[in-house]
Amino acid sequence: MDFLNRAYAKNQRARASLGSMPDIATRMINVLNNRTGLQLATMGIRDRIDTIMLIKRVLTLRNYVQTLERKCQDIQVGVNAFATKITALYGRGLPSLVNTVGRLLPHEKYAKKVKNYITQQLTALTSTPEGVGPPTGQEIYDKLQNLFYIEHEINHLFEVPPNYYK
């Protein structure tokens, strides 16, 4: 999310620096194509090549801004889909992906955390408190079904592996 916020901020700065220049640039192309060198000189355009290079820079920056906006929207859609799925998994008891400081856990530590969670769930199935009978088949089924659901969802969290190169 920090990456997206920085990209949005930089994109807004670039868009502000462009202003109305892309509209002017397309009109300037028509002017350059339809005027002679003498007519351009009377308009104050001494060098056609410098003007063309300026127009090219403006249009290239406009294309970059539009592309960055599309990519940010695509990433935002992916982030929102991931957040929806991970929230559902948290609701089913999946341990948190972040540590106490708010940073993502390394893969090894998170795998250990998930194994501990599963072990706790399984030991809770087999241990019975004093005065209460053994767990019923439905209780065991519910706990195991929840663990299998979580495992299945973790395995299929990304329908397509993320590719931020696109």
N, C-alpha and C positions, 0 to 999 in steps of 0.2 A: 504494500500500500504506500510505503514511503517512496518507492521508486515511481509509482504512478503519480503521486502528488508532485514530485519534482518534475516529472515529464509534463504534467499539466501546466505547472508554473512557467517552465521554459517555453512551452508552446504558446502560452498567452503573451509572454514577452516578445516572442518572434512575431506573433500576429499583430501586436501593437506596433512593433517597429515597421512592419509592412504598411500598415494603415490602408490607404486606398491605392497604393502603388500598383497592385496587380491589375486593377481596372485601367489605370493610366497606361500600364505597360502594353496591354492588348491594343489600346487605341494608338499608342506610339508605333507599334508594328505596322499598322495600316498607314500611318503618316509616312514612315520611312519607305514603305513599298510604293507609295503613290506620289512622292515628291522627288524633284531633281535636287542635285547638290546645291544649286543656287537658291532654290526655294527653301531648303533646309537651313542654309546660312542666314537667310533673312529672318527665319524663325528663331535663330539663336543656337542652332545645332551645328557646330563646326565639324565634329568628327562623328561620322555615321557608325564606325566600328565601336567606339567607346559607348555610344548610346545603345547599340545592340548588346554589348557585353553587360551593361547595367540592366537592360530588360531581361536578359537571360538569367542574371543573378536573382532578380526579383521573382521571376516565374519559377525558378528552381527552388527558392526558399518557400514560395507558396505551396509547391508540390510537396516539399518536405513537411511543412506544417500540416497539410491535409493527410499525408500518410501517417504521421505521428498521431494525429487525432484518431484515425481509424484503428491503428494498432493499440492505442490506449483503450479504446472502447472494447476491442476484442479481448484484451487482457482483463479489463474490468468485468466483462461477462464471465470469463473463466474464473476469476477470483470469486465472484458472487456465487457461481455454481459450486465451487469448492467449499465456500463458507456454509452454504446451505447443507451440503452433504456432511461436512464435519460437525456442524451443529446437531444434526440428527444423530450422528454417532455419539457425540457427547451426551445427548439425552438418553442413549442406551447404555451409558456407563463407560465409554472409552476414556482412558486417561488423557489428560491434557498434553498437547504438543509443546507447550512452553514451560519454562522453569519459573521459579519464584521471581526472577528479575524481569521476566517478560520476553526472554529470548527463546528462539527455537532450540529444542534439545537436539544434540547430535543423534544420528541414526542408531548407534550402538546403545546409547543410554535410553532412548525411547523404546527400542526393542526389549531391553531388560525391564523397563517399566511395564510394558504390556504383558510380558511373561509373568511378572509378579502379580499383576491384576488377575490374570487367568488362574494362576495358582491359588490366589486368595478365593476366587469364585468357586474353584473346584473343592478346596478344603472346606469352604462354608457348606457345600453340598453334603460332604461326608460326615462332618462333625454335627452332633446333635446336642442341644442344650439339655440340662437336667430337667426331667419332668415332661419333656416333649418327646413324642415318638419319632421314629425314623422319618426322613423326608418322604413324601409321597412321590409317586411316579410323575405326577403333573408338575410338582415343584422342580424335580430334576430336569424334566423336559424343558420347562420354561427357562431355567438357568442356562442349560446347554444350547437351547435354540438361540438365546440372546448372544452367547459367545460365538456361535456359528454365523449369526447374522453380522456381528461386528467383523469377524474375519473375512466374510464374503465382501462386505462393503469396503474394507481396507484394500482388499485385492483389486476391487473394481472402482476405486475412488476416481481414478483417471480413466475415462472411457478411451481416450487416446492419450498416449504419453505427451506431456507438455513440450511444445516446440516453440521457444521464444525467438528462434532465428527468423521465422516467417515474419 
